[in-house]
Amino acid sequence: MVCFCHASVGKIEQFVSQFSPPPAAGGGSAGVSASVSAGNGVTAPPPTLPLVGTGLRGENIAKTLWQWLGTRELPGPAFTPDPQWLRTPLPQMQMTPLQGGTVSLLGQLRAQAQSQLGLDLLHPAQAKAFSAALATMKARLATLARNPALTRFSPTPWVRLATLNDAVTAVHSALSSPVFAPSPAQLDQFANPGGQPMAVWEPFAQRLRELAPMIAATRQLGIAPGDTEQLAAAMHSLTQVKVPSLTAEETSVMNTLSSAMSAVKRLTASLGGNPLQQGYAAVAAKVQTSLNQALRQVSEQLGVKLAGMTPETALAEIMQRLPALSPQPSRLVTAGSVKAALEAKAMAALQWQVPETHPAAGTGLLAMSFAERMQTALGGSPFLARHCTEGCDAELLASALG
């Protein structure tokens, strides 16, 4: 019997105790000149944390550039479609996008339960074991929700810092591509991929977006795109999976801990070392240094002299000089995705009464994500395949919670 081990509660409490608060208030907002024009990577201590954001200088520029990149699906590989694709009509989904999303999420849940727990939700006995495991997780979350240390815990400053670092990382990645300052030939490649204006490709990309959830489900379930009977049987099994409902308090604890663990994981992967051992001020200084470097490079590529400007003025100047680029669906419109879409004509024609939401997809995927983040942050999965030798109450909990 798989269970969410009671020993995980102590590990979580220890993890929470490592979070240091942000620096004490002091200092005001600085202009861009000190952080960008110095050129030596030396930064002053970060200013006071406001209600929103981290307060690091140039944060608004990095986050706006990140948003600009995201809306254009950049940076990424060059979009080099085959013009012949436009002569091949793609099938049109009959299910709603939400219904298709449910099919995809249930397929994803089955794949994650297999990978993390060794349970195949297509088999009733293993699906029952999965439900029991989530019942033990619910009990642990209820215990944590009553812990004063957890109810007071807020990783918000660290989450904001990790989010800013994500933005800075995306800008650095874009700087190694021609995104910000393309040559005339590169600009033509962005505007007319495959020799056709991007506007011609937009309906094609949209049709692929509509088909993507169903294609993803068949891949996650290992089903051929045209095998509607096998897909129907798999969906029937997956929609029978039972999960316990979580209270608002239990959901809040899980979301708070997941955010904290995700932030630590992303900062560790990007900056190296254990950010909690380094402390907030030291990690913030690393992010500021990386941000300064990114802003210097952006200003050089765009020919903007940022010295002496306020962050607001600098942002306006940078945005005015960015090239006019349309979304580049290079990750979506590929030879593989087009081939799969053409093979999925039978799937696209289905008109099942698939629910637009399903508890197993919601709670189940949250639980799998939570467990994966715990494994990364705390070492070892919180879900054990066998009962531990001391203090295990999994059977009692699963029985009490149904």
C-alpha positions in Angstrom: 0.0 0.0 0.0 1.4 3.4 -1.0 1.1 6.1 1.7 2.1 9.7 2.3 4.5 9.0 5.2 3.9 10.6 8.5 7.6 11.3 8.8 7.2 13.8 6.0 5.5 16.2 8.3 8.7 16.7 10.4 10.8 17.2 7.3 8.4 19.9 6.0 8.5 21.7 9.4 12.3 21.6 9.2 12.2 23.0 5.7 10.0 25.9 6.6 12.3 26.8 9.6 15.2 27.4 7.1 13.5 30.4 5.4 15.1 33.7 6.4 13.2 37.0 6.1 14.1 39.6 3.5 16.4 42.5 4.7 15.0 45.1 7.1 13.5 48.3 5.6 15.9 51.0 4.6 16.8 52.9 1.5 14.7 54.1 -1.4 14.2 53.4 -5.0 17.3 54.0 -7.1 17.6 55.0 -10.8 19.0 52.8 -13.5 22.4 54.5 -13.6 24.0 52.9 -10.5 23.0 49.4 -11.5 23.6 49.5 -15.3 26.3 52.0 -16.1 28.9 50.8 -13.5 29.8 47.8 -15.6 31.6 46.0 -12.8 28.8 43.9 -11.3 29.1 45.5 -7.9 25.7 46.2 -6.4 24.4 48.0 -3.3 22.2 46.1 -0.9 18.7 45.6 -2.2 16.2 48.3 -1.2 13.1 47.9 0.9 10.6 45.2 -0.4 7.4 46.9 -1.5 4.0 45.1 -1.4 4.5 43.9 -5.0 7.8 42.8 -6.5 11.3 42.5 -4.9 12.4 46.1 -5.1 15.5 45.2 -7.0 16.6 48.0 -9.5 15.4 47.3 -13.1 12.9 44.6 -12.1 10.2 46.3 -14.1 12.3 46.2 -17.2 13.2 42.5 -16.8 9.6 41.4 -16.2 8.2 43.4 -19.0 10.8 42.0 -21.4 9.9 38.5 -20.2 6.3 39.2 -20.9 7.1 40.5 -24.3 9.1 37.4 -25.1 6.4 35.1 -23.7 3.6 36.6 -25.8 5.8 36.0 -28.9 6.8 32.4 -27.8 10.4 33.5 -27.7 13.3 32.8 -27.4 13.2 29.5 -29.2 14.3 27.6 -32.3 13.7 29.3 -35.7 10.2 28.7 -37.1 10.9 27.0 -40.4 7.6 25.4 -41.5 7.1 23.5 -44.7 4.8 25.6 -47.0 3.2 22.3 -48.2 1.5 22.0 -44.7 -0.8 24.9 -45.7 -2.3 22.7 -48.5 -3.2 19.9 -46.0 -6.4 20.6 -44.1 -6.2 19.7 -40.4 -9.1 17.9 -38.7 -11.2 20.1 -36.4 -12.0 19.1 -32.8 -15.6 18.4 -32.0 -15.1 18.5 -28.2 -14.7 21.8 -26.4 -11.2 22.9 -25.4 -12.0 22.2 -21.8 -13.2 18.7 -22.6 -10.0 18.1 -24.6 -8.0 19.5 -21.7 -9.7 17.0 -19.3 -8.7 14.1 -21.5 -5.1 15.4 -21.6 -4.9 16.0 -17.9 -6.2 12.5 -17.0 -3.6 11.1 -19.4 -1.0 13.1 -17.7 -2.2 11.9 -14.3 -1.9 8.3 -15.3 1.7 8.9 -16.6 2.8 10.7 -13.4 1.2 8.1 -11.1 3.1 5.4 -13.0 6.4 7.3 -12.9 6.3 8.5 -9.3 4.3 5.8 -7.5 4.5 2.8 -9.8 0.7 2.7 -9.9 -1.2 2.2 -13.2 -4.6 4.0 -12.8 -6.1 1.9 -15.6 -6.1 -1.1 -13.2 -8.9 -0.8 -10.5 -6.8 -2.2 -7.6 -3.9 0.2 -8.3 -6.4 3.1 -8.8 -7.8 2.2 -5.3 -4.2 2.3 -3.9 -3.7 5.7 -5.4 -6.9 7.0 -3.8 -5.8 5.6 -0.4 -2.4 7.3 -0.8 -4.1 10.6 -1.4 -6.2 10.1 1.7 -3.1 9.8 3.8 -1.8 13.0 2.1 -5.0 14.8 3.1 -4.5 13.7 6.7 -0.9 15.1 6.7 -2.1 18.4 5.2 -4.8 18.6 7.9 -2.1 18.2 10.5 0.1 20.9 8.9 -2.9 23.2 8.6 -3.2 23.2 12.4 0.5 24.0 13.0 1.0 27.7 14.0 4.4 27.8 12.3 2.8 26.7 9.0 -0.2 29.1 9.3 2.2 32.0 9.7 4.6 30.9 7.0 4.8 33.0 3.9 7.5 32.4 1.2 6.2 35.3 -0.8 9.5 37.3 -0.9 11.4 34.2 -2.0 8.8 33.4 -4.6 9.0 36.9 -6.0 12.7 36.7 -6.1 12.6 33.4 -8.0 10.1 34.8 -10.4 12.3 37.8 -11.1 15.3 35.5 -11.6 13.2 33.5 -14.1 12.6 36.7 -16.0 16.3 37.6 -16.0 17.2 34.1 -17.1 14.8 34.4 -20.1 16.3 37.8 -21.0 19.8 36.3 -20.9 18.7 33.4 -23.2 17.1 35.9 -25.6 20.3 37.9 -25.7 22.1 34.9 -27.3 19.6 35.0 -30.1 18.7 37.7 -32.7 15.4 38.4 -30.9 16.1 42.0 -29.7 18.1 43.3 -32.7 17.6 41.1 -35.8 19.3 41.8 -39.1 17.0 42.6 -42.1 17.3 39.0 -43.2 16.5 37.7 -39.8 13.6 40.0 -39.4 12.2 38.7 -42.7 12.6 35.1 -41.4 10.5 36.1 -38.3 7.9 37.9 -40.4 7.6 35.4 -43.4 8.5 31.9 -42.2 8.5 29.4 -45.0 8.1 32.3 -47.4 4.6 33.0 -46.2 3.5 36.0 -44.0 3.0 35.0 -40.4 -0.7 35.9 -40.6 -1.1 33.0 -43.0 0.3 30.6 -40.4 -1.9 31.8 -37.5 -5.1 29.9 -38.4 -3.0 26.7 -38.9 -1.2 27.2 -35.6 -4.6 27.7 -33.8 -6.0 24.5 -35.3 -3.0 22.6 -33.9 -3.5 24.2 -30.5 -7.0 22.9 -30.4 -5.8 19.4 -31.3 -2.8 19.4 -29.0 -4.6 18.2 -25.8 -5.9 15.1 -27.6 -2.6 14.3 -29.2 -0.9 14.7 -25.9 -3.3 12.3 -24.2 -2.7 9.6 -26.8 1.1 9.9 -26.3 0.8 9.9 -22.5 -1.5 6.8 -22.7 0.6 5.0 -25.3 -2.4 4.8 -27.7 -2.3 5.2 -31.5 -3.9 8.5 -32.6 -6.6 6.6 -34.5 -7.5 4.0 -31.8 -10.7 5.6 -30.5 -11.9 2.4 -28.8 -8.7 2.1 -26.6 -8.9 5.8 -25.7 -12.5 5.5 -24.7 -11.7 2.5 -22.5 -8.8 4.4 -20.9 -11.0 7.4 -20.2 -13.7 5.3 -18.7 -11.2 3.9 -16.2 -9.6 7.2 -15.4 -12.9 9.0 -14.8 -13.6 6.3 -12.2 -10.6 7.2 -10.1 -11.7 8.6 -6.7 -9.8 11.3 -4.8 -10.5 12.9 -1.4 -11.7 16.5 -1.5 -9.4 18.9 0.2 -10.5 21.7 2.5 -9.5 25.3 1.8 -7.0 25.1 4.6 -5.4 21.9 3.3 -5.2 23.3 -0.2 -3.7 26.5 1.0 -0.9 24.6 2.9 -0.1 22.5 -0.1 0.0 25.5 -2.5 2.1 27.5 -0.1 4.6 24.7 0.4 4.6 23.9 -3.3 5.4 27.6 -4.1 8.2 27.7 -1.6 9.8 24.4 -2.8 9.5 25.4 -6.5 11.2 28.8 -5.8 14.1 27.1 -4.0 14.5 24.6 -6.8 14.5 27.2 -9.5 17.0 29.5 -7.7 19.2 26.5 -7.0 19.2 25.4 -10.6 19.9 28.9 -11.9 22.3 30.3 -9.3 23.9 27.3 -7.7 24.2 26.4 -4.1 21.5 26.1 -1.5 19.7 29.5 -1.5 18.2 29.0 2.0 21.7 28.5 3.4 23.0 31.5 1.6 20.2 33.7 2.9 17.8 36.1 1.2 20.2 39.1 1.0 23.0 37.1 -0.7 20.7 35.5 -3.2 19.1 38.8 -4.0 22.5 40.3 -4.6 23.2 37.5 -7.1 20.0 38.2 -8.9 20.7 41.9 -9.0 24.1 41.3 -10.5 22.7 39.1 -13.2 19.9 41.6 -13.9 22.5 44.4 -14.2 24.4 42.4 -16.8 21.3 41.6 -18.8 20.2 45.3 -18.8 23.7 46.4 -20.0 23.6 43.9 -22.9 20.0 44.8 -23.8 20.9 48.5 -23.9 24.0 47.8 -26.0 22.0 45.7 -28.5 19.3 48.3 -28.8 21.6 51.3 -28.7 20.0 52.8 -25.6 22.0 54.9 -23.1 20.4 54.0 -19.8 22.7 56.0 -17.5 20.8 58.6 -15.6 17.3 57.3 -16.6 14.7 56.3 -14.1 13.6 52.6 -14.5 10.2 53.8 -15.9 11.9 56.0 -18.6 14.4 53.3 -19.4 11.6 50.8 -19.9 9.7 53.1 -22.2 12.8 53.7 -24.3 13.6 50.0 -24.6 10.1 49.0 -25.6 10.0 51.7 -28.3 13.1 50.1 -29.9 12.1 46.4 -29.8 11.4 44.9 -33.2 7.8 44.3 -34.3 7.6 40.5 -34.0 4.6 38.2 -34.3 4.2 35.1 -32.1 6.6 32.4 -33.4 4.9 29.0 -32.9 8.2 27.1 -33.4 7.5 24.7 -30.5 4.0 23.9 -31.6 4.1 23.7 -35.4 6.6 21.0 -36.1 6.7 18.1 -38.5 5.9 15.7 -35.7 2.9 17.7 -34.5 1.5 18.0 -38.0 1.9 14.3 -38.6 0.2 13.4 -35.3 -2.7 15.8 -36.1 -3.3 14.2 -39.5 -3.4 10.8 -37.8 -5.8 12.0 -35.2 -8.8 12.6 -37.5 -10.9 9.9 -35.8 -10.0 11.4 -32.4 -10.9 14.9 -33.5 -14.3 13.7 -34.6 -15.3 12.3 -31.3 -18.3 13.9 -29.5 -18.0 12.2 -26.1 -19.7 13.6 -23.1 -16.4 14.2 -21.4 -16.6 16.4 -18.4 -15.0 19.8 -18.6 -13.4 19.3 -15.2 -12.7 16.2 -13.1 -11.6 16.0 -9.5 -9.0 13.3 -10.2 -7.2 15.6 -12.7 -7.2 18.5 -10.3 -6.4 17.1 -7.0 -4.4 14.2 -8.4 -2.0 16.3 -10.4 -1.6 18.8 -7.6 -0.6 15.9 -5.3 1.9 14.5 -7.9 3.4 18.0 -8.4 3.6 18.5 -4.6 5.3 15.1 -4.1 7.8 15.8 -6.9 8.7 19.2 -5.3 9.1 17.6 -1.9 11.4 14.9 -3.3 13.6 17.6 -4.8 13.6 19.9 -1.8 13.7 17.3 1.0 15.2 14.2 -0.6 13.2 11.1 -1.1 9.6 10.8 -2.1 7.0 11.5 0.6 5.0 8.6 -0.9 6.3 5.2 0.3 5.6 2.0 -1.5 5.7 0.1 1.8 4.8 0.9 5.4 7.6 2.3 7.5 8.6 0.2 10.5 7.4 2.7 13.2 4.3 4.8 13.6 2.6 4.0 10.3 -1.1 4.8 10.4 -1.8 4.7 6.7 -4.4 1.9 6.8 -6.3 3.5 9.7 -6.3 6.9 7.9 -7.3 5.5 4.6 -10.1 3.6 6.2 -11.4 6.6 8.2 -11.3 8.9 5.2 -13.0 6.4 2.9 
